[in-house]
Amino acid sequence: MNITSQFILILSALGAINGSLVALYLLVKTPKVSANKFLAAMLFMISIRTFKSVLFYFNPEITKSILQIGLSACFLIGPLLYFFCLSHTNQLKDQRLSWPLHMLTLVGVILFVSIFYPYQQFEELWGDVFYKMINYVWLLYIGLSLIAIYPQLIACLSSKKIAQDDVWLFTIFVGNTLIWLAYFTANYTSYIVGALSFSFILLIISLLVIFKFKNKEQSIKYENKKIATDEANEILQRLNTLMVDEKLYQNSVITMPQVAKRLGMSTPRFSQLLNDNLHKSFSTFVNEYRIEEAKIMLLSPPAKKMEVIAEHCGFNSQSTFYSAFKKVTAQTPAKFKAENSPNL
């Protein structure tokens, strides 16, 4: 084995090993967050797929059972990305098919194929038909994941400000997509490209984790500088008056620095006020005013189109309006109107 091959082996194998370690860390990390569990499972499946790629690239004569395990793990990467996106955007409980049943169905498909069509006896079927099907299923769930995060993506693009949690979400999505692309185009590049891409993307994710911890340390420094209760209540009263009287929330591109300036305080101090005293992000705080306005419009005659209500209340799109309304009220605008309208 030449130096180049040794370097590729070490780099790709490190990606698989580090992926498994990161997955283990996310599973034991506290507090227990469902999104982290799905992310851990997804990283573990990619690690198994990467191990298989590394072994097969450097030893094409490996047992077929390893190839079958690697491809079976690959079948679950897309679904786990989808569940991660749903959990991260608080949509997991809104699905018609619960995620345990959804996941159980997919695992059932894997077991059925593994028992009745083992790789050892159906090598051509696995190498051609099943391999393509697995990659297209992965792509299908990437598309579903994009639909799940689309409202959040549009909101970030319109506000031109991306929260740290959104950066994490979009990085995981893009990284997963790039790994799929690397494996899907392996016939035109090299089979080991998928494993190398995982190592590179995992490095980026690790840097983001470091950045996240750095921000956490900075936030701890501010804990001893909390705004006094009396002062905070006075500012919140002025803030509420400002929002109600001037209806700042109707501005779809309103930003935290703009509101902080109106209150005569710095943006970090205003953010601290919302976090410490209201336990809300700025977007959640503004959207609650927008939703209250939307409720009034939904129940007030004459009936108005949803896009008209969304635009009037400050939402930049109808999809963002639906997502925010459901997050705040746990029901769709139409359902809220049907249950609360005095005419029905």
RALIN-V604631 format. One line per field, one symbol per residue. phi: phi as a letter, one per 20 degrees, with the letter a starting at -180 (. if undefined). psi: psi as a letter, one per 40 degrees, with the letter a starting at -180 (. if undefined). burial: 1 if it has 16 or more other C-alpha atoms within 10 Angstrom, else 0. Layout:
BEGIN
phi->???
psi->???
burial->???
END
This chain:
BEGIN
phi->.ffffffffffffffffffffffffffefdffdfffffffffffffffffgffffffebfeffffffffffffffeffgfffffffffdldffeffeffffgfffffffffffffecfggdcfffffdfffffffffgfgffffffffeggfffffffelbdffffgffffffffffffgffffeffddbfeggfffffffffffffffffffffffffffefedffggffffffffffffffffelfffefdfcfffffffemcffgffffgfffedlcefffgfffffffffgfffeefffcffffffffeoeebffffffffffedmbfgfffffedffed
psi->hidddddddddddddddddddddddddeiiihhddddddddddddddddddddddddegeeiiddddddddddddeddddddddddddefedeeidhidddddddddddddddddegidddfdddddcddddddddddddddddddddedddddddddefhhidddddddddddddddddddddeddecidedddddddddddddddddddddddddddddedefihidddddddddddddddddefdeehefiidddddddefiidddddddddddefiidddddddddddddddddehiihiidddddddeeheidddddddddddefiidddddddehee.
burial->00000001101111111111111101100000001111111111111111111111000000010111111111111111111111111011000000100010001001000000011000000100011001111110110111011011101000000100010111111011111111110000001111111111110010010000000000000000001000010011001001100011111100110011001000100111110000001010011111101110111000000100111111111111111111100001100110000000
END
